Amino acid sequence: MPDISPDRIEEAAASLRAVTAGGTPIAPLRDTLGTNDPTTAYAIQEANTRHWLSNGRRLVGRKIGATSRAVQTMLGLDQPDYGMLFADMAFTDGEEIPFDRLHQPKVEGEVAFALKDDLDGEGLTIADVIHAIDYALPAIEVVGSRIKDWNIKILDTIADNASADLFVLGTRPVALADFDPVLCGMVIERRGEPVSTGAGIACLGNPLTATLWLARKMVAVGRPLKKGDIVLSGALGPLAPVTKGDSIELRINGLGSVRAHFG
């Protein structure tokens, strides 16, 4: 594995920030750096996390990516990945999303969990996760890539904050006991036409299992989930591309619906 210097880590992080600020998508970082190593990828992501926090962005949660076996195979992963959620990435049901903020956008439907307790202990169990969840919401994640033409592998997507752009939350909280996170069906419609379907079981078999993976991983890397955090637990179906002017509606059985308008 190539030994990537701290200076090159910072350079790679800065190149992603430049695209976020309005620059042109860049060539795959795995080619620029000569490695596809996840440890390097997370070092780049963490460099940008530190940068954004020091510049006033507020961390409000995490996202889980690559929760389907097909996506893991495509990226060369043997487990999911994670990214950071900042307050300025959050949109409300029906709020117009400025299209110029996005980077080759696609959408996916997810179950979002809001936490009422910290998940910061060692040896976390599924019971700890269930106890810590306050409520669930339907969520549209708008994923994006600062890598040209979505030409990504494991290093590219992880370094790029797990290909996160924005997310849209529903406004009707639902208790865990009031819906089935495994069997809940999902459909995304674009202007009334279905573009993606799926179910909770597509997300590592259970969105709660995915959340347990994330909680343990966050403890291990020193950024544990805290009371008030939002967890985007992973896609329930395939990604769907969007274009300027699109209206997207997500419906999840038992959770209700949420809409996104791309202005």
C-alpha positions in Angstrom: 0.0 0.0 0.0 1.4 3.4 -0.9 2.4 5.6 2.0 0.4 8.8 1.5 1.9 11.8 3.2 -0.2 14.2 5.3 0.4 17.0 2.8 -1.1 14.8 0.0 -4.1 14.0 2.2 -4.7 17.7 2.8 -4.3 18.4 -1.0 -6.9 15.8 -1.8 -9.3 17.2 0.8 -8.8 20.7 -0.6 -9.5 19.5 -4.2 -12.9 18.1 -3.1 -13.7 21.4 -1.2 -12.9 23.3 -4.4 -15.5 21.3 -6.3 -18.0 21.9 -3.5 -17.4 25.6 -3.8 -18.4 25.5 -7.5 -15.4 24.0 -9.3 -15.4 21.4 -12.0 -15.5 17.7 -11.0 -12.1 16.2 -10.6 -10.4 13.0 -11.8 -10.7 9.9 -9.6 -8.6 10.4 -6.4 -7.6 6.7 -6.5 -5.7 7.5 -9.8 -4.2 10.8 -8.5 -3.0 9.2 -5.2 -2.2 5.8 -6.6 -4.2 3.9 -4.0 -7.7 2.6 -3.4 -7.1 2.2 0.4 -10.1 2.9 2.7 -7.8 4.1 5.5 -6.5 6.9 3.2 -10.0 7.6 2.1 -11.2 8.2 5.6 -8.2 10.3 6.4 -9.2 12.6 3.6 -12.8 12.7 4.8 -11.7 13.4 8.3 -9.4 16.3 7.1 -12.5 17.9 5.5 -14.6 17.2 8.6 -12.1 19.0 10.8 -11.9 21.9 8.2 -15.7 22.3 8.1 -16.1 22.2 11.8 -13.4 24.8 12.3 -15.2 27.0 9.8 -18.5 26.9 11.7 -20.5 24.1 10.2 -22.5 22.1 12.7 -22.5 18.3 12.7 -26.0 17.0 13.1 -25.6 13.3 12.2 -24.2 10.6 10.0 -25.1 8.8 6.8 -24.5 5.1 6.0 -23.6 4.3 2.4 -23.1 1.1 0.4 -25.6 -0.9 2.4 -26.5 -3.2 -0.5 -24.3 -6.1 -1.6 -24.4 -5.0 -5.2 -23.0 -1.5 -4.4 -20.4 -3.0 -2.1 -19.3 -5.3 -5.0 -19.2 -2.4 -7.4 -17.0 -0.3 -5.1 -14.8 -3.1 -3.9 -16.1 -3.0 -0.3 -16.8 -5.8 2.2 -18.8 -3.5 4.5 -20.8 -0.2 4.4 -19.2 3.2 4.6 -20.1 6.4 6.4 -20.2 10.1 6.0 -20.9 13.3 8.0 -24.2 15.2 8.0 -24.0 19.0 8.6 -26.9 21.3 9.4 -26.7 23.1 6.1 -27.3 19.9 4.3 -30.7 19.4 5.8 -33.9 20.4 4.0 -37.5 20.1 5.0 -40.4 18.3 3.3 -41.3 20.3 0.1 -38.6 22.9 0.5 -37.0 23.9 -2.8 -33.5 22.7 -3.3 -31.1 25.0 -5.2 -29.9 22.9 -8.1 -26.6 24.8 -8.3 -25.6 23.4 -4.9 -25.6 19.8 -6.3 -23.0 17.7 -7.9 -24.2 15.2 -10.5 -27.2 14.5 -8.2 -29.1 11.3 -7.7 -31.7 10.5 -5.1 -32.5 7.5 -2.8 -35.1 6.7 -0.3 -34.1 5.9 3.3 -35.3 5.6 6.9 -33.9 8.3 9.1 -33.6 7.8 12.8 -33.4 10.6 15.4 -31.6 9.8 18.6 -32.8 10.6 22.1 -29.7 9.2 23.8 -26.0 8.9 23.2 -24.6 5.8 21.6 -21.0 6.2 22.9 -20.3 3.0 24.9 -18.2 0.0 24.1 -19.9 -3.3 23.1 -23.1 -1.7 21.8 -26.0 -4.0 21.0 -29.1 -3.8 18.9 -31.1 -3.2 22.2 -28.9 -0.2 22.8 -29.7 1.2 19.4 -33.5 0.5 19.8 -33.5 2.2 23.2 -31.6 5.3 21.8 -33.9 5.9 18.9 -36.6 8.6 19.6 -38.4 8.3 16.3 -38.1 7.6 12.6 -38.8 9.7 9.5 -38.9 9.2 5.8 -35.8 10.8 4.1 -34.7 11.6 0.6 -30.9 11.6 0.4 -29.6 13.6 -2.5 -26.2 12.0 -3.2 -23.6 13.7 -5.4 -20.1 13.1 -6.6 -17.3 15.6 -7.0 -15.6 12.9 -9.1 -16.1 13.4 -12.8 -18.8 11.2 -14.3 -19.3 9.2 -11.1 -16.2 7.3 -11.9 -15.8 6.1 -8.3 -14.4 3.2 -6.3 -14.0 2.8 -2.6 -11.4 5.6 -2.0 -13.3 8.1 -4.2 -16.7 7.8 -2.5 -15.4 7.6 1.1 -13.1 10.5 0.7 -16.0 12.5 -0.9 -17.9 12.2 2.4 -19.6 9.0 1.2 -20.9 10.9 -1.9 -23.2 13.0 0.3 -24.8 16.2 -1.0 -28.1 17.0 0.9 -31.0 15.3 2.6 -34.7 16.0 3.0 -36.6 14.9 6.1 -40.3 14.3 6.5 -42.1 16.0 9.3 -44.3 13.3 10.9 -42.3 11.4 13.5 -43.1 7.7 13.8 -42.2 5.4 16.8 -40.3 2.3 16.0 -43.2 0.2 17.3 -45.5 1.7 14.7 -43.9 0.5 11.5 -41.8 -2.5 10.3 -38.3 -1.4 9.4 -37.6 -4.7 7.6 -40.8 -5.2 5.5 -41.7 -1.5 4.9 -42.1 -1.0 1.1 -40.6 2.1 -0.6 -41.3 3.9 -3.8 -39.8 7.1 -5.3 -41.8 8.9 -7.9 -40.5 11.6 -10.3 -43.4 13.8 -11.4 -45.8 11.0 -10.6 -43.8 8.2 -12.3 -42.1 5.5 -10.3 -38.3 5.6 -10.6 -37.2 3.4 -7.7 -38.8 0.8 -5.5 -37.5 -1.3 -2.6 -38.0 -2.3 1.0 -36.2 -2.1 4.4 -34.7 -5.5 3.9 -32.5 -4.1 1.1 -30.6 -2.1 3.7 -28.2 -4.7 5.2 -31.3 -6.8 5.9 -32.6 -4.2 8.4 -32.0 -0.5 8.8 -31.5 -1.1 12.5 -28.7 -3.5 11.8 -27.1 -0.8 9.6 -27.5 1.7 12.4 -25.8 -0.6 14.9 -22.9 -1.0 12.5 -22.6 2.8 12.3 -22.9 3.3 16.0 -20.0 0.8 16.7 -17.9 2.3 13.9 -18.4 5.9 15.3 -17.2 4.8 18.7 -14.2 3.1 17.1 -13.1 6.3 15.2 -13.8 8.7 18.1 -16.9 10.4 16.7 -19.7 8.6 18.6 -23.4 9.3 17.9 -25.0 11.7 20.3 -28.4 12.7 21.5 -30.2 14.7 18.8 -28.2 13.2 16.0 -29.9 12.1 12.7 -28.9 8.8 11.1 -29.6 8.2 7.5 -29.6 4.4 7.7 -29.1 3.5 4.0 -30.9 3.1 0.7 -34.0 0.9 0.4 -33.7 0.8 -3.4 -31.7 1.9 -6.4 -30.5 5.4 -7.0 -32.5 7.6 -9.4 -31.0 10.6 -11.3 -32.6 14.0 -11.1 -32.5 17.1 -13.2 -33.3 20.7 -12.6 -37.1 21.3 -12.3 -37.8 17.7 -11.1 -40.3 17.0 -8.2 -39.6 13.9 -6.2 -41.8 12.1 -3.8 -40.8 9.3 -1.5 -43.3 7.1 0.2 -42.5 4.4 2.8 -45.1 2.1 4.2 -45.9 3.1 7.8 -43.7 6.2 7.7 -45.6 8.4 5.2 -44.1 10.6 2.5 -41.6 13.4 1.9 -41.1 15.6 -1.2 -38.2 17.4 -2.8 -38.3 20.1 -5.4 -35.2 20.8 -7.5 -35.3 24.5 -8.4 
